[in-house]
Amino acid sequence: MNEVSALASNSTTPAFSFGTKAETLIRLKPRLRGATIPEFFYFTVEQWRVNCQDVLHEIRDKFGGVLLAVRSSALVEDGAT
């Protein structure tokens, strides 16, 4: 049984549902026991369109000057529905 199935079958843990990559990571983070999910930041296309400078400032405030990996996260990616 994989970890997602095990989580769903645990009577004290609500069933797991996938979303975007970012939503799935948020949902997984408190459930993991043998792994960690690094700190991350996500924003919507709408937030970017309204004020990309605010988004960039939030990223700088959260992570400082460290190198970051940037990933897309959309419902249409990776089969999430």
Steps between C-alpha positions, in 0.01 A plus 500: 500500500646839408509791747205684344284187521611442858407856592158467343429173683597639842173563681639801690637668187265648239530366146775662296421695185740632240495853362764713337860418591497777760165394648613137515824595677305704755267206563788250527731702725322436834439133414856395423697309761809379314561791262498877499373756254721809488356845552331632190294791373229501242279760338221515248512635148254765615734610782785525249291698252373743765843576645800289409727730703310413819540130423874545440536695826322225692736242349806710590366554854442128551818361343752784492771462239518120479470319169150363441339237282192625318223257409168552333188388684170478313196276520549386141851369570585147611143377470355691798132574457 
